[in-house]
Amino acid sequence: MDHLTMNPVPTSLRLDEDVFMKMVGLFDAKTHLSALLKRVAQGEEYTITKHGTPVAFLGPAGNRPKKDPREVADRIRALRKGARLKGLTVRQLIEEGRRY
């Protein structure tokens, strides 16, 4: 029995099986997330698009590429260089956050 029959997926999500990376629109991904996750658990991968532009990847957790820890640390350091409080104190930021 075909896995599409075992795990029904909306027609808008059914694509040719020979497509390596399937593309799914954001609306369909939100609407049918459970069905997508079942297929991802079976090893399928999807690119989620917003207005035709790829914005996210949905795939099995074990397929994520490993990042070099040094590169990650360098990116964090670069990000911190531009972060300034511009006259605000940490206490003011904490109090502002408590309002919401």
Residue pairs with C-beta under 8 A, 6 or more apart in sequence:
3 39
3 42
4 14
7 35
7 38
7 39
7 42
8 35
9 32
9 35
9 36
9 39
10 28
10 31
10 32
10 35
12 25
12 28
13 22
13 24
13 28
13 32
13 35
13 36
15 22
15 23
20 45
21 45
21 46
21 47
22 44
22 45
22 46
22 47
23 46
23 47
23 48
23 49
23 54
24 36
24 46
24 47
24 48
24 49
24 58
25 48
25 49
25 50
26 48
26 49
26 50
26 55
29 36
29 46
29 48
29 58
36 46
36 58
39 46
40 46
40 58
40 59
40 60
41 60
43 60
44 59
45 57
45 58
45 59
45 60
45 63
46 57
46 58
46 59
47 54
47 56
47 57
47 58
48 54
48 55
48 56
48 57
48 58
49 55
85 93
